[in-house]
Amino acid sequence: MVNDSSDLVEQAATALVRVMASHDDGWALVREEFSSLFAKAAHVASSELERSRTEVVQDPTLVGEAVGEWKAKLRRLVRANPEAAAPMREILGRLKADDAQPQVSSTITGNVTGTAVQAHKVQGGVGNTTYGGDHVEQSNVSAGRDVIGVQNNHHHGRDSDQER
């Protein structure tokens, strides 16, 4: 069980800091989920998570340090409260599932006249229409050579169209 929890803690700390450093829209939910693991100290954990996030966003070279910090805290948590491993596994599973979602990767080169939009979610516009998922918008585009675009529409995990 110790080896299993060590692997779990390593993966959970790494996933936590990855989200901390890179996902503005999902951060609040992840912070809330990890904070809740600390039960009565959830408010303290939430503050510490937010502090770590601020540091990592301001200085990305601190990612490794943050992983080490949260690995130690999560390890102590699981040792003191082995029941915390189950919800930690659930959170980690959801984060891994979110990572497995296809991503849109595109590059715009050359001169663009008109509007080029790359977005996860676009709201508003003509008729106040809402677009969920990923889109490639190429209306009124003029290019010196062929313009190639890939459109991927998919849902990102649970609650994809809802505010988190």
C-alpha positions in Angstrom: 0.0 0.0 0.0 2.9 2.4 0.7 4.2 2.1 -2.8 0.7 2.5 -4.3 0.1 5.7 -2.2 3.6 7.0 -3.2 2.8 6.7 -6.8 -0.6 8.2 -6.2 0.9 11.2 -4.3 3.6 11.7 -7.0 1.0 11.7 -9.8 -1.5 13.9 -7.9 1.1 16.5 -6.9 2.4 16.7 -10.5 -1.2 17.0 -12.0 -2.1 19.6 -9.3 0.8 21.8 -10.2 0.3 21.3 -13.9 -3.2 22.6 -13.6 -2.1 25.3 -11.2 0.4 26.6 -13.7 -1.7 26.4 -16.9 -5.5 26.2 -16.6 -7.2 29.4 -15.6 -10.7 28.1 -16.3 -10.3 24.9 -14.3 -8.2 26.1 -11.5 -11.0 27.0 -9.1 -12.5 23.6 -9.3 -9.2 21.8 -8.9 -8.3 24.0 -5.9 -11.6 23.3 -4.3 -11.3 19.5 -4.8 -7.8 19.3 -3.4 -8.6 21.6 -0.5 -11.5 19.4 0.5 -9.1 16.5 1.0 -7.7 18.3 4.0 -11.2 18.2 5.7 -11.2 20.7 8.7 -8.1 22.4 7.3 -9.6 22.9 3.8 -9.6 26.7 4.1 -5.9 26.7 5.0 -5.1 24.3 2.1 -7.1 26.5 -0.3 -5.0 29.5 0.8 -1.8 27.6 0.4 -2.8 26.3 -3.0 -3.6 29.8 -4.1 -0.2 31.1 -2.8 1.6 28.3 -4.7 -0.4 29.1 -7.8 0.6 32.8 -7.6 4.2 31.9 -7.2 4.2 29.4 -10.1 2.3 31.7 -12.5 4.7 34.6 -11.7 7.8 32.4 -11.9 7.4 29.1 -13.9 10.8 27.9 -12.8 9.2 27.2 -9.4 7.1 24.4 -10.8 9.5 21.7 -9.6 9.6 23.3 -6.1 5.8 23.4 -6.0 5.5 19.8 -7.0 7.9 18.8 -4.2 6.0 21.0 -1.7 2.6 19.5 -2.6 4.0 15.9 -2.9 5.1 16.2 0.8 1.8 17.7 1.9 -0.3 15.1 0.1 2.0 12.2 1.4 1.5 13.4 5.0 -2.2 13.7 4.4 -2.5 10.1 3.0 -0.4 8.7 5.8 -2.5 10.5 8.5 -5.8 9.8 6.7 -5.6 6.7 4.4 -9.2 7.3 3.4 -8.1 10.5 1.6 -6.5 8.3 -1.1 -9.8 7.3 -2.7 -11.1 10.9 -3.5 -7.5 11.8 -4.5 -7.6 8.9 -7.1 -11.0 10.2 -8.3 -9.6 13.8 -8.8 -6.5 12.4 -10.5 -8.6 10.2 -12.8 -10.7 13.2 -13.8 -7.6 15.3 -14.5 -6.1 12.5 -16.6 -9.4 12.2 -18.5 -9.4 16.0 -19.2 -5.8 15.7 -20.5 -6.9 12.9 -22.9 -9.3 15.2 -24.6 -8.2 16.1 -28.1 -6.6 19.5 -28.4 -6.6 22.0 -31.3 -3.2 23.1 -32.4 -2.8 25.6 -35.1 -0.4 28.2 -36.3 -1.1 31.4 -38.2 1.7 32.5 -40.5 1.9 35.2 -43.1 -0.2 38.4 -43.3 -3.8 38.1 -42.1 -6.4 40.6 -43.2 -9.7 40.3 -41.4 -10.2 38.4 -38.2 -8.4 35.3 -37.0 -9.9 33.7 -33.9 -8.4 30.8 -31.9 -10.5 30.0 -28.9 -11.8 27.2 -26.7 -15.2 28.9 -26.2 -16.6 31.9 -28.0 -19.6 33.8 -26.7 -21.5 36.7 -28.0 -21.3 38.0 -31.6 -24.1 38.3 -34.1 -27.4 37.3 -32.5 -25.6 36.7 -29.2 -24.7 33.1 -30.3 -22.7 30.8 -28.1 -20.3 28.3 -29.5 -19.1 25.5 -27.2 -16.0 23.5 -28.0 -13.1 24.4 -30.2 -13.5 26.4 -33.4 -11.4 27.7 -36.3 -12.9 31.0 -37.6 -11.7 32.1 -41.1 -14.3 34.5 -42.3 -13.0 37.4 -44.4 -9.4 35.9 -44.5 -7.1 36.9 -47.3 -3.8 35.0 -47.6 -1.0 35.0 -50.1 -1.2 31.2 -50.3 -3.6 28.4 -49.3 -5.1 28.7 -45.8 -5.5 25.3 -44.1 -7.6 25.0 -41.0 -8.8 22.1 -38.9 -12.0 22.4 -36.9 -12.5 20.2 -33.9 -15.7 20.4 -31.9 -15.7 18.4 -28.7 -16.6 18.6 -25.1 -13.9 19.0 -22.4 -14.8 16.7 -19.5 -17.8 17.2 -17.3 -19.5 20.5 -17.1 -17.9 21.6 -20.3 -20.5 24.3 -21.2 -21.0 25.4 -17.6 -19.1 27.9 -15.6 -17.0 26.2 -13.0 
